[in-house]
Amino acid sequence: MARLVECVPNFSVSKEKDEAVFQALVDTAKSVPDCMTIDVQTDGNHNRSVFTLIGSPEAIEEVAFQLTKVAAERIDMTKHVGEHSRMGATDVIPFIPTMDMTVEECVEISKRLAKRIWDELGVPSFLYEDSASAPHRTNLAKC
């Protein structure tokens, strides 16, 4: 049986505010083998995009990195305008165990991804919920 992970990354951009960056993210999401883009929502008022992706653990980890890279390179947070605050160009990257996966395995994906994002892009990550590195970081709103 195939192992599948769902990933729902949120980005601080919308089709309505910056169609070129939004489309670059869509194209990137569709470029990784063994990963399927299920849905993409965009909201101009919040200046936010929410992707729903599903794929093998390896593909999901790779697509999450590639999307974060595009967001870091193309979204200028100093010019961002939207209805509520953001953590960064990539706002959140939740991993959801779907088929033959555990929460613990998704936590490991999040930790590997956070390390790679730091090592290759120099962008810090805030690990929250089950991935939190300390109890005071469990609740994302408190991060």
Helices and strands as residue ranges (DSSP letters): E 4-7, E 10-11, H 19-29, E 35-43, E 48-55, H 57-74, G 77-79, E 90-92, E 95-99, H 103-116, I 117-121, G 129-131, G 135-137, G 140-142
